[in-house]
């Protein structure tokens, strides 16, 4: 045994890993995952190389909350398995590379374990400047479900996006799930739902989700992920700050928002929503949030998300755009129809006019004969003949002079 010092585990360290490692393709048991989290959290993150590390097995077991009878055997077995576990990591250029978690590992009879992380993981764990996830390691040790930590890493890195969709095949691939989980009900009830429930209970993020169906099969998950408010314990004051008095409408809205049987917001959050967003926006988003509440475990968090994003307003805007597009489409269709009708009418009028010319000549000749006969017979000229003369701007005298 050489002179490498035994390191004490610092439980306040975080795990810092690249986004590519977060979405890498690998499978670990729950115990192996916790040990990897512990190992990565203790790295010197600004170092150029991975150092060989020695840790007491009992310290590793306690940090990872391995509560079995033989902790030594449990840790040794997990480390041994990690030596053979591979992971496939995507690269920014669209390719990927395959490597191991550990490069070396050794167990000593005095309860010390020595290891060194595989060199290929340096770009994923050391000197990270951008595109990385950094989160405290200790809270992750509370997870009891097999896939909670993996799902947490993926959703935590997306928390700034907030609203996004993942294909179920993404999780099947990244978690290396077997054929059993090709069935929707199995991946939903065996992987996704238990993990999300545990994360909502224990993690620093809150997850709303719904499954999206394509055809007759559910293929995607729509996530809305928000960071939970950090609860700070305020010292008790003899002179507490007096809350601002609300008008009747605002007070009624406050009571609706804090109602434990519906939205169950804290009074401070409810007041903040009222002050920042106003009653009209809140009312519309209450209607929206209630309409789309199915599958939402935390209705209060869902409502706050809707208000902040103004989902109701966005829905109205989308509807207005759609109505405008439909109106424009109808207008263009009417214009095309009118244009086509004008062309047809014009053609019909020309045709009718050309067909009427011979008939007009016959009518004029007939009327002329009637006028001449009336003049010769010294009879009154009929009203029809008078109208025909006026149409041509003539008089009886002019007719007799041969102008018609």
C-alpha positions as CSV (number, residue, x, y, z in Angstrom):
1,X,0.0,0.0,0.0
2,X,1.6,3.3,-1.1
3,X,1.5,6.7,0.5
4,X,-1.8,8.0,-0.9
5,X,-3.7,9.6,1.9
6,X,-7.2,8.5,2.9
7,X,-9.7,11.2,2.0
8,X,-12.6,12.2,4.2
9,X,-15.9,12.5,2.3
10,X,-17.2,16.1,2.2
11,X,-21.0,15.7,2.1
12,X,-21.4,19.4,1.1
13,X,-19.9,19.0,-2.3
14,X,-21.8,19.1,-5.5
15,X,-21.8,16.9,-8.6
16,X,-20.8,18.8,-11.7
17,X,-21.1,17.1,-15.0
18,X,-21.4,18.0,-18.7
19,X,-24.8,18.0,-20.4
20,X,-23.5,15.3,-22.7
21,X,-22.8,13.0,-19.7
22,X,-26.3,13.9,-18.3
23,X,-27.9,12.4,-21.3
24,X,-25.4,9.6,-21.9
25,X,-26.6,6.1,-22.6
26,X,-25.9,3.7,-19.7
27,X,-27.5,1.6,-17.0
28,X,-26.6,1.4,-13.3
29,X,-28.3,-0.1,-10.3
30,X,-29.6,2.3,-7.7
31,X,-26.6,1.5,-5.5
32,X,-24.1,1.9,-8.3
33,X,-25.6,5.3,-9.3
34,X,-25.2,6.6,-5.7
35,X,-21.6,5.5,-5.6
36,X,-20.9,7.2,-8.9
37,X,-22.5,10.4,-7.6
38,X,-20.4,10.2,-4.5
39,X,-17.2,9.6,-6.5
40,X,-17.9,12.5,-8.9
41,X,-18.8,14.9,-6.1
42,X,-15.4,14.4,-4.4
43,X,-13.4,15.2,-7.5
44,X,-11.1,18.3,-7.7
45,X,-13.1,19.8,-10.5
46,X,-10.5,22.3,-11.7
47,X,-7.7,19.7,-11.9
48,X,-6.0,18.7,-15.1
49,X,-6.1,15.0,-14.4
50,X,-8.1,12.6,-12.2
51,X,-6.2,11.7,-9.0
52,X,-6.1,8.3,-7.4
53,X,-8.4,8.5,-4.3
54,X,-8.7,6.4,-1.2
55,X,-11.8,6.4,0.9
56,X,-13.0,4.3,3.9
57,X,-15.6,1.9,2.7
58,X,-17.8,2.6,5.7
59,X,-17.7,6.3,4.9
60,X,-18.8,5.6,1.3
61,X,-21.6,3.4,2.6
62,X,-22.8,6.0,5.0
63,X,-22.8,8.8,2.5
64,X,-24.6,6.7,-0.1
65,X,-27.1,5.6,2.6
66,X,-26.4,1.9,2.0
67,X,-28.2,0.4,4.9
68,X,-27.7,-3.3,4.5
69,X,-26.2,-5.7,7.0
70,X,-22.8,-6.1,5.2
71,X,-21.9,-2.6,4.0
72,X,-18.4,-3.6,3.1
73,X,-19.5,-6.3,0.7
74,X,-22.2,-4.1,-0.8
75,X,-19.6,-1.3,-1.6
76,X,-17.0,-3.8,-2.9
77,X,-19.5,-5.5,-5.2
78,X,-20.8,-2.2,-6.6
79,X,-17.2,-0.9,-7.2
80,X,-16.4,-4.2,-8.9
81,X,-19.4,-3.9,-11.2
82,X,-18.6,-0.3,-12.0
83,X,-15.2,-1.4,-13.4
84,X,-17.1,-3.3,-16.2
85,X,-20.0,-0.8,-16.7
86,X,-19.7,1.1,-20.0
87,X,-21.4,4.3,-21.0
88,X,-22.0,5.8,-24.5
89,X,-21.6,9.6,-24.5
90,X,-22.9,11.8,-27.3
91,X,-20.5,14.4,-28.8
92,X,-21.3,17.9,-30.0
93,X,-20.5,16.9,-33.6
94,X,-23.3,14.3,-33.6
95,X,-21.0,11.3,-32.9
96,X,-20.5,9.4,-29.6
97,X,-17.8,7.6,-27.7
98,X,-17.8,4.6,-25.4
99,X,-15.9,4.4,-22.1
100,X,-15.9,3.1,-18.5
101,X,-16.6,4.9,-15.3
102,X,-13.5,3.7,-13.5
103,X,-10.0,3.1,-14.8
104,X,-8.7,1.3,-11.7
105,X,-10.0,0.1,-8.4
106,X,-8.5,-1.8,-5.4
107,X,-9.7,-3.0,-2.1
108,X,-7.5,-3.2,1.0
109,X,-8.2,-5.5,4.0
110,X,-8.3,-2.6,6.4
111,X,-11.5,-1.4,4.9
112,X,-10.0,1.1,2.4
113,X,-11.0,1.3,-1.2
114,X,-8.8,3.0,-3.9
115,X,-10.0,4.1,-7.3
116,X,-9.3,6.4,-10.2
117,X,-11.9,7.7,-12.7
118,X,-11.4,6.8,-16.4
119,X,-9.4,9.4,-18.2
120,X,-11.9,9.6,-21.1
121,X,-14.3,11.3,-18.7
122,X,-12.1,14.4,-18.2
123,X,-14.1,16.5,-20.7
124,X,-17.3,15.6,-18.9
125,X,-16.2,16.1,-15.3
126,X,-13.2,18.5,-15.1
127,X,-12.7,22.2,-15.9
128,X,-16.3,22.7,-17.1
129,X,-17.1,26.2,-18.3
130,X,-20.4,25.9,-20.0
131,X,-23.2,23.4,-20.9
132,X,-23.0,21.6,-17.5
133,X,-25.2,20.6,-14.6
134,X,-24.1,21.5,-11.1
135,X,-26.2,20.2,-8.2
136,X,-25.6,19.2,-4.5
137,X,-24.9,15.5,-4.1
138,X,-26.2,14.8,-0.6
139,X,-30.0,15.3,-1.4
140,X,-29.7,12.8,-4.3
141,X,-28.8,10.1,-1.7
142,X,-32.4,10.3,-0.4
143,X,-33.8,8.8,-3.6
144,X,-35.1,5.2,-3.3
145,X,-36.4,4.6,-6.8
146,X,-34.1,3.1,-9.5
147,X,-34.5,5.9,-12.1
148,X,-35.0,9.0,-9.9
149,X,-31.5,10.3,-10.1
150,X,-31.2,9.8,-13.8
151,X,-34.5,11.5,-14.5
152,X,-33.6,14.3,-12.1
153,X,-30.4,15.0,-14.0
154,X,-32.2,15.2,-17.3
155,X,-35.1,17.4,-16.1
156,X,-32.9,19.6,-13.8
157,X,-30.7,20.6,-16.8
158,X,-33.9,21.7,-18.6
159,X,-35.4,23.7,-15.8
160,X,-34.4,27.0,-17.4
161,X,-36.4,26.0,-20.5
162,X,-39.3,25.0,-18.3
163,X,-41.7,23.7,-20.9
164,X,-40.5,20.9,-23.2
165,X,-41.3,17.5,-24.7
166,X,-39.3,14.2,-24.6
167,X,-40.0,11.1,-26.7
168,X,-40.5,8.0,-24.6
169,X,-38.0,6.2,-26.8
170,X,-35.4,8.7,-25.5
171,X,-35.8,7.3,-22.0
172,X,-35.9,3.7,-23.2
173,X,-32.6,4.3,-25.0
174,X,-30.7,6.4,-22.4
175,X,-31.8,4.2,-19.4
176,X,-31.1,1.1,-21.4
177,X,-34.5,-0.4,-20.6
178,X,-35.3,-3.9,-21.8
179,X,-38.0,-5.2,-24.1
180,X,-40.5,-5.2,-21.2
181,X,-40.6,-1.4,-21.3
182,X,-41.5,-1.1,-24.9
183,X,-45.1,-1.4,-23.6
184,X,-46.4,2.1,-22.6
185,X,-48.0,1.0,-19.4
186,X,-44.8,-0.7,-18.2
187,X,-42.5,2.3,-18.8
188,X,-45.2,4.7,-17.4
189,X,-45.9,2.7,-14.2
190,X,-42.5,1.1,-13.7
191,X,-40.1,4.0,-14.5
192,X,-41.6,7.4,-15.2
193,X,-44.4,7.8,-12.6
194,X,-42.5,6.4,-9.6
195,X,-39.5,8.6,-10.3
196,X,-41.6,11.8,-10.9
197,X,-43.5,11.2,-7.6
198,X,-40.3,10.8,-5.7
199,X,-38.8,13.9,-7.3
200,X,-41.9,16.0,-6.5
201,X,-41.6,14.8,-2.9
202,X,-37.9,15.1,-2.3
203,X,-36.1,17.1,-5.1
204,X,-35.7,20.9,-5.5
205,X,-37.8,20.9,-8.7
206,X,-41.5,20.4,-9.3
207,X,-42.7,18.4,-12.3
208,X,-46.1,18.6,-14.1
209,X,-46.4,16.3,-17.0
210,X,-48.8,14.7,-19.5
211,X,-48.5,11.9,-22.0
212,X,-49.0,12.7,-25.7
213,X,-50.6,10.2,-28.0
214,X,-49.8,9.8,-31.7
215,X,-52.5,7.7,-33.4
216,X,-53.5,5.1,-30.9
217,X,-50.1,5.0,-29.0
218,X,-48.6,7.3,-26.4
219,X,-45.2,8.2,-27.6
220,X,-44.1,11.5,-25.8
221,X,-44.2,13.3,-22.5
222,X,-44.8,17.0,-22.1
223,X,-43.0,18.3,-19.1
224,X,-43.4,21.6,-17.2
225,X,-40.6,21.8,-14.7
226,X,-40.1,24.6,-12.2
227,X,-37.8,25.2,-9.3
228,X,-39.4,24.9,-5.9
229,X,-39.4,28.0,-3.8
230,X,-36.7,27.9,-1.1
231,X,-38.3,28.1,2.2
232,X,-36.4,30.4,4.5
233,X,-37.2,30.4,8.2
234,X,-37.7,33.9,9.3
235,X,-36.9,35.0,12.9
236,X,-39.9,35.8,14.9
237,X,-40.3,39.5,15.3
238,X,-42.1,41.5,18.0
239,X,-43.1,43.9,15.3
240,X,-44.1,41.8,12.3
241,X,-44.5,43.6,8.9
242,X,-48.2,44.5,8.3
243,X,-49.5,43.0,5.1
244,X,-51.0,45.4,2.6
245,X,-54.8,45.6,2.9
246,X,-56.6,44.4,-0.2
247,X,-59.8,45.6,-1.8
248,X,-62.9,43.4,-1.8
249,X,-62.2,41.8,-5.2
250,X,-58.6,41.1,-4.5
251,X,-59.4,39.7,-1.1
252,X,-62.0,37.3,-2.7
253,X,-59.3,36.2,-5.2
254,X,-56.8,35.7,-2.4
255,X,-59.2,33.4,-0.6
256,X,-59.8,31.4,-3.8
257,X,-56.0,31.0,-4.4
258,X,-55.2,29.9,-0.8
259,X,-58.2,27.5,-0.6
260,X,-56.6,24.1,0.5
261,X,-59.3,22.2,-1.3
262,X,-58.4,23.7,-4.7
263,X,-55.2,25.6,-5.5
264,X,-53.7,25.6,-2.0
265,X,-51.2,28.5,-2.6
266,X,-49.4,30.1,0.3
267,X,-50.7,33.5,1.1
268,X,-47.4,35.2,0.2
269,X,-47.4,33.5,-3.3
270,X,-51.1,34.4,-3.8
271,X,-50.5,38.0,-2.9
272,X,-47.5,38.1,-5.2
273,X,-49.5,36.8,-8.1
274,X,-52.3,39.3,-7.5
275,X,-49.9,42.3,-7.2
276,X,-47.8,41.3,-10.2
277,X,-50.3,40.0,-12.7
278,X,-53.7,41.5,-11.8
279,X,-57.1,40.0,-11.3
280,X,-58.1,39.7,-15.0
281,X,-55.1,37.7,-16.0
282,X,-55.3,35.5,-12.9
283,X,-59.1,34.8,-13.5
284,X,-58.5,33.7,-17.1
285,X,-55.6,31.5,-16.1
286,X,-57.6,29.9,-13.3
287,X,-60.1,28.9,-16.0
288,X,-57.3,27.6,-18.2
289,X,-55.5,25.7,-15.4
290,X,-58.7,24.0,-14.3
291,X,-59.7,23.0,-17.8
292,X,-56.3,21.3,-18.3
293,X,-55.8,20.0,-14.8
294,X,-55.9,16.3,-15.6
295,X,-52.6,14.5,-14.7
296,X,-51.4,17.5,-12.6
297,X,-50.4,16.4,-9.1
298,X,-49.7,19.8,-7.8
299,X,-52.5,22.1,-8.9
300,X,-51.1,25.1,-7.2
301,X,-47.8,24.8,-9.0
302,X,-49.6,24.2,-12.3
303,X,-51.7,27.4,-11.7
304,X,-48.7,29.5,-10.9
305,X,-46.9,28.3,-14.0
306,X,-50.0,29.2,-16.1
307,X,-50.3,32.7,-14.6
308,X,-46.6,33.4,-15.1
309,X,-46.6,32.2,-18.7
310,X,-50.1,33.7,-19.3
311,X,-51.2,30.4,-20.9
312,X,-54.8,31.7,-21.2
313,X,-53.6,34.8,-23.0
314,X,-51.4,32.7,-25.3
315,X,-54.4,30.5,-26.1
316,X,-56.5,33.6,-26.9
317,X,-53.7,35.0,-29.1
318,X,-53.4,31.7,-31.0
319,X,-57.2,31.6,-31.4
320,X,-57.2,35.2,-32.8
321,X,-54.4,34.4,-35.2
322,X,-56.3,31.3,-36.4
323,X,-59.5,33.3,-36.8
324,X,-57.7,36.0,-38.7
325,X,-56.1,33.4,-41.0
326,X,-59.6,31.8,-41.6
327,X,-61.1,35.3,-42.3
328,X,-58.3,36.0,-44.8
329,X,-58.8,32.7,-46.4
330,X,-62.5,33.3,-46.7
331,X,-61.9,36.8,-48.1
332,X,-59.5,35.5,-50.7
333,X,-61.9,32.7,-51.7
334,X,-64.7,35.3,-52.0
335,X,-62.5,37.5,-54.2
336,X,-61.6,34.6,-56.4
337,X,-65.2,33.7,-56.7
338,X,-66.3,37.2,-57.5
339,X,-63.5,37.6,-60.0
340,X,-64.6,34.4,-61.7
341,X,-68.2,35.5,-61.6
342,X,-67.3,38.9,-63.2
343,X,-65.5,37.2,-66.1
344,X,-68.5,34.9,-66.6
345,X,-71.0,37.7,-66.4
346,X,-69.1,39.8,-68.8
347,X,-68.9,37.0,-71.3
348,X,-72.6,36.3,-70.9
349,X,-73.5,40.0,-71.3
350,X,-71.4,40.2,-74.5
351,X,-73.0,37.1,-75.8
352,X,-76.5,38.3,-75.0
353,X,-75.9,41.7,-76.5
354,X,-74.7,40.2,-79.8
355,X,-77.7,37.9,-79.8
356,X,-80.1,40.8,-79.2
357,X,-78.8,43.0,-82.1
358,X,-81.0,41.3,-84.8
359,X,-83.9,41.3,-82.5
360,X,-83.5,45.1,-81.8
361,X,-83.5,45.7,-85.5
362,X,-86.8,43.8,-85.9
363,X,-88.4,45.7,-83.0
364,X,-87.3,49.1,-84.4
365,X,-88.6,48.2,-87.8
366,X,-91.9,47.0,-86.3
367,X,-92.3,50.2,-84.3
368,X,-91.4,52.4,-87.3
369,X,-94.2,50.7,-89.4
370,X,-96.6,51.3,-86.6
371,X,-95.7,55.0,-86.4
372,X,-96.0,55.4,-90.2
373,X,-99.4,53.6,-90.2
374,X,-100.7,55.8,-87.4
375,X,-99.6,59.0,-89.1
376,X,-101.1,57.9,-92.5
377,X,-104.3,56.9,-90.8
378,X,-104.3,60.1,-88.8
379,X,-104.6,58.1,-85.5
380,X,-102.9,58.8,-82.2
381,X,-99.5,57.3,-81.8
382,X,-99.4,54.6,-79.1
383,X,-97.4,55.0,-75.8
384,X,-95.0,52.2,-76.8
385,X,-94.1,54.0,-80.0
386,X,-93.7,57.3,-78.1
387,X,-91.3,55.6,-75.7
388,X,-89.3,54.1,-78.5
389,X,-89.0,57.5,-80.3
390,X,-87.9,59.2,-77.0
391,X,-85.3,56.5,-76.6
392,X,-83.8,57.5,-79.9
393,X,-84.3,61.2,-79.2
394,X,-86.7,61.7,-82.1
395,X,-90.1,63.2,-82.8
396,X,-92.9,62.2,-85.1
397,X,-92.0,65.0,-87.5
398,X,-88.4,63.7,-87.7
399,X,-89.7,60.3,-88.4
400,X,-91.7,61.6,-91.3
401,X,-88.6,63.3,-92.5
402,X,-86.9,59.9,-92.6
403,X,-84.5,60.1,-89.7
404,X,-85.3,56.7,-88.2
